[in-house]
Amino acid sequence: MFIEKKYIINSDFITMVGQYDRNAKLCTLVRETTRTFIVDKAPLEILNDTIRCIGFDLRGAMETARSLLGNKHMCPVMVNPIHRICLFPNKSAKHDDAMWFNPVHILRTYTVNGVANINFTNGTTLTIPSKLYSFNHKLQTAEQFMKMTLGSETKSTYSQHGPKRGA
């Protein structure tokens, strides 16, 4: 698999998760709409590098989300408001194996044998060890946060993709 030295999150971004290389260095497995690759940086470094491109930092982005949404754990993060990119983790960002999702690319969620399955806009499906209601709550919080920070035009963006979710 191809290894990138650095990476800035863009609108093709679907998910990322921490993964250790053979030297026990934390890297990141990134999935975009048309490719999957490894970045030689930790997920939080990628988030911070991306947010710095627009003049902010990860800590400030997390504090903003907490202040707008209440003191919730696992808040979504506005990575790039210009390109309408907001991500949310499936577990605490302190965990190296936390997976980060772009809600714009999630078409449908459903459960099989008690675990969450996610269908993405590129036709792929991912199974994660999480209860569906827990994942959907985080997804809903991210969508609410996007509407709060980006305004009402976010609603028309979602209706173009027509995300369908269920239990």
Sine and cosine of phi, psi and omega as CSV:
sin_phi,cos_phi,sin_psi,cos_psi,sin_omega,cos_omega
0.00,0.00,0.60,-0.80,-0.03,-1.00
-0.94,0.35,0.65,-0.76,0.03,-1.00
-0.90,-0.43,0.85,-0.53,0.06,-1.00
-1.00,-0.04,0.59,-0.81,0.05,-1.00
-0.97,0.23,-0.61,0.79,0.04,-1.00
-0.59,-0.81,0.27,-0.96,-0.06,-1.00
-0.40,-0.92,0.67,-0.74,0.10,-0.99
-0.90,-0.43,0.81,-0.59,-0.03,-1.00
-0.89,0.46,0.73,-0.68,-0.01,-1.00
-0.78,-0.63,-0.05,-1.00,-0.09,-1.00
-0.93,0.36,-0.23,0.97,0.08,-1.00
-0.99,0.12,-0.17,0.99,-0.04,-1.00
-0.89,0.46,0.74,-0.67,0.06,-1.00
-0.93,-0.36,-0.85,0.53,-0.01,-1.00
-0.54,-0.84,0.29,-0.96,0.20,-0.98
-0.50,-0.86,0.46,-0.89,0.01,-1.00
-0.50,-0.86,0.58,-0.81,0.05,-1.00
-0.93,0.38,0.58,-0.81,-0.01,-1.00
-0.47,-0.88,0.74,-0.68,0.00,-1.00
-1.00,0.10,0.66,-0.75,0.08,-1.00
-1.00,0.10,-0.06,-1.00,-0.07,-1.00
-0.92,0.39,-0.24,0.97,0.05,-1.00
-0.98,-0.18,0.25,0.97,0.00,-1.00
0.90,0.44,0.48,0.88,0.08,-1.00
-1.00,-0.09,0.73,-0.68,0.01,-1.00
-0.96,0.27,0.88,-0.47,0.07,-1.00
-0.89,-0.46,-0.17,-0.99,-0.04,-1.00
-0.69,-0.73,0.76,-0.65,0.14,-0.99
-1.00,0.00,0.88,-0.48,-0.05,-1.00
-0.93,-0.37,0.72,-0.69,0.10,-0.99
-0.91,-0.41,0.82,-0.57,0.14,-0.99
-0.93,-0.36,0.00,-1.00,-0.05,-1.00
-0.89,0.45,-0.53,0.85,-0.07,-1.00
-0.86,-0.52,0.00,1.00,-0.02,-1.00
-0.43,-0.90,0.38,-0.92,0.08,-1.00
-0.77,-0.63,0.71,-0.70,-0.06,-1.00
-0.40,-0.92,0.15,-0.99,0.02,-1.00
-0.95,-0.32,0.64,-0.77,0.06,-1.00
-0.92,-0.40,0.70,-0.71,-0.05,-1.00
-0.98,0.18,0.71,0.70,0.04,-1.00
-0.54,-0.84,0.40,-0.92,0.06,-1.00
-0.96,0.28,0.42,-0.91,0.00,-1.00
-0.82,0.57,-0.67,0.74,-0.01,-1.00
-0.93,0.38,-0.49,0.87,0.09,-1.00
-0.92,0.38,-0.65,0.76,0.03,-1.00
-0.90,0.45,-0.71,0.71,0.05,-1.00
-0.85,0.52,-0.75,0.66,-0.03,-1.00
-0.90,0.44,-0.69,0.72,0.03,-1.00
-0.86,0.51,-0.66,0.75,-0.02,-1.00
-0.92,0.39,-0.71,0.70,-0.01,-1.00
-0.92,0.39,-0.56,0.83,0.04,-1.00
-0.89,0.45,-0.46,0.89,0.02,-1.00
-0.88,0.48,-0.41,0.91,0.01,-1.00
-0.96,-0.28,0.20,0.98,0.13,-0.99
1.00,-0.04,0.29,0.96,0.00,-1.00
-0.79,-0.61,-0.11,-0.99,0.08,-1.00
-0.67,-0.74,0.24,-0.97,-0.08,-1.00
-0.88,0.48,-0.69,0.73,-0.02,-1.00
-0.86,0.51,-0.71,0.71,0.03,-1.00
-0.90,0.43,-0.63,0.77,0.02,-1.00
-0.90,0.44,-0.65,0.76,0.01,-1.00
-0.93,0.36,-0.63,0.77,0.04,-1.00
-0.91,0.42,-0.64,0.77,0.03,-1.00
-0.89,0.46,-0.71,0.70,0.01,-1.00
-0.88,0.48,-0.70,0.71,0.00,-1.00
-0.89,0.45,-0.63,0.78,-0.03,-1.00
-0.94,0.33,-0.55,0.84,0.00,-1.00
-0.99,0.17,-0.57,0.82,-0.10,-1.00
-0.99,-0.15,-0.06,1.00,-0.13,-0.99
1.00,-0.04,0.17,-0.99,-0.10,-0.99
-0.98,0.20,0.91,0.43,0.01,-1.00
-1.00,0.08,0.49,-0.87,0.14,-0.99
-0.99,0.10,0.45,-0.90,0.08,-1.00
0.85,0.53,0.71,0.71,0.02,-1.00
-0.92,0.40,0.50,-0.87,0.15,-0.99
-0.93,0.36,0.27,-0.96,-0.01,-1.00
-0.78,-0.63,0.77,-0.64,0.10,-1.00
-0.99,0.16,0.95,-0.31,-0.08,-1.00
-1.00,0.09,-0.65,0.76,0.00,-1.00
-0.42,-0.91,0.99,-0.14,-0.02,-1.00
-0.92,0.39,-0.44,0.90,0.00,-1.00
-0.90,0.43,-0.68,0.74,0.01,-1.00
-0.99,-0.14,0.14,0.99,0.08,-1.00
0.86,0.51,0.72,0.70,-0.02,-1.00
-0.94,-0.33,0.90,-0.44,0.04,-1.00
-0.80,-0.60,0.70,-0.71,0.00,-1.00
-0.85,-0.53,0.44,-0.90,0.11,-0.99
-0.68,-0.74,0.54,-0.84,0.01,-1.00
-1.00,-0.05,0.43,-0.90,0.08,-1.00
-1.00,0.10,-0.26,0.97,0.08,-1.00
-0.49,-0.87,0.04,-1.00,-0.04,-1.00
-0.80,0.60,0.68,-0.73,0.01,-1.00
-0.89,0.45,-0.26,0.97,0.03,-1.00
-0.94,0.34,-0.36,0.93,0.02,-1.00
-0.99,0.13,0.76,-0.65,-0.01,-1.00
-0.88,0.47,-0.45,0.89,-0.03,-1.00
-0.99,-0.13,0.30,0.95,0.09,-1.00
-0.90,0.44,0.71,-0.70,0.03,-1.00
-0.98,-0.20,0.71,-0.70,0.00,-1.00
-0.96,-0.28,0.70,-0.71,-0.08,-1.00
-0.85,-0.52,0.56,-0.83,0.14,-0.99
-0.98,-0.18,0.95,-0.32,-0.09,-1.00
-0.87,0.49,-0.41,0.91,0.00,-1.00
-0.88,0.47,-0.50,0.87,-0.04,-1.00
-1.00,-0.07,0.08,1.00,0.03,-1.00
-1.00,-0.05,0.89,-0.45,0.00,-1.00
-1.00,-0.01,-0.65,0.76,-0.12,-0.99
-0.40,-0.92,0.56,-0.83,0.14,-0.99
-0.81,-0.58,0.58,-0.82,0.02,-1.00
-0.39,-0.92,0.20,-0.98,-0.04,-1.00
-0.91,-0.41,0.62,-0.78,0.12,-0.99
-0.70,-0.71,0.84,-0.54,-0.01,-1.00
0.80,0.60,0.61,0.79,0.09,-1.00
0.99,0.16,0.08,1.00,0.05,-1.00
-0.88,-0.48,0.43,-0.90,-0.07,-1.00
-0.98,0.18,0.68,-0.74,0.13,-0.99
-0.87,-0.49,0.66,-0.75,-0.04,-1.00
-0.82,-0.57,0.81,-0.59,0.12,-0.99
-0.99,-0.12,0.72,-0.69,-0.03,-1.00
-0.95,-0.32,0.25,-0.97,-0.04,-1.00
-0.89,0.46,-0.37,0.93,-0.01,-1.00
-1.00,0.01,0.13,0.99,0.05,-1.00
1.00,-0.01,-0.05,1.00,0.00,-1.00
-1.00,0.04,0.36,-0.93,0.05,-1.00
-0.79,-0.61,0.63,-0.77,0.01,-1.00
-0.79,-0.61,0.71,-0.70,0.08,-1.00
-0.97,-0.25,0.78,-0.63,0.01,-1.00
-0.82,-0.57,0.55,-0.84,-0.01,-1.00
-0.97,0.24,0.97,0.23,-0.04,-1.00
-0.49,-0.87,0.48,-0.88,0.13,-0.99
-0.96,0.29,0.62,-0.78,-0.05,-1.00
-0.86,0.51,-0.70,0.71,-0.04,-1.00
-0.88,0.47,-0.58,0.82,0.02,-1.00
-0.92,0.38,-0.72,0.69,0.03,-1.00
-0.89,0.46,-0.71,0.70,-0.02,-1.00
-0.90,0.44,-0.56,0.83,0.05,-1.00
-0.89,0.45,-0.69,0.72,0.02,-1.00
-0.91,0.42,-0.64,0.77,0.04,-1.00
-0.89,0.45,-0.71,0.71,0.01,-1.00
-0.90,0.45,-0.64,0.77,0.04,-1.00
-0.89,0.45,-0.66,0.75,0.03,-1.00
-0.90,0.45,-0.67,0.74,0.02,-1.00
-0.91,0.41,-0.64,0.77,0.06,-1.00
-0.89,0.46,-0.69,0.73,0.01,-1.00
-0.88,0.47,-0.66,0.75,0.03,-1.00
-0.88,0.47,-0.68,0.74,0.01,-1.00
-0.90,0.43,-0.62,0.79,0.00,-1.00
-0.92,0.40,-0.66,0.75,-0.11,-0.99
-1.00,-0.01,-0.48,0.88,-0.07,-1.00
-0.97,-0.24,-0.20,0.98,0.03,-1.00
1.00,-0.07,-0.04,-1.00,-0.12,-0.99
-0.95,0.31,-0.31,0.95,0.00,-1.00
-0.92,0.40,-0.24,0.97,0.07,-1.00
-0.87,0.49,-0.59,0.81,-0.03,-1.00
-0.86,0.51,-0.69,0.73,0.00,-1.00
-0.93,0.37,-0.51,0.86,0.06,-1.00
-0.90,0.44,-0.68,0.73,0.00,-1.00
-0.92,0.39,-0.60,0.80,-0.06,-1.00
-0.93,0.38,-0.40,0.92,0.07,-1.00
-0.91,0.41,-0.63,0.78,0.00,-1.00
-0.99,0.15,-0.41,0.91,0.02,-1.00
0.86,0.51,0.79,0.61,-0.05,-1.00
-0.90,0.44,0.72,-0.69,0.02,-1.00
-0.87,-0.49,0.79,-0.61,-0.01,-1.00
-0.78,-0.63,0.45,-0.89,0.02,-1.00
-0.39,-0.92,-0.11,-0.99,0.00,-1.00
-0.96,-0.28,0.00,0.00,0.00,0.00
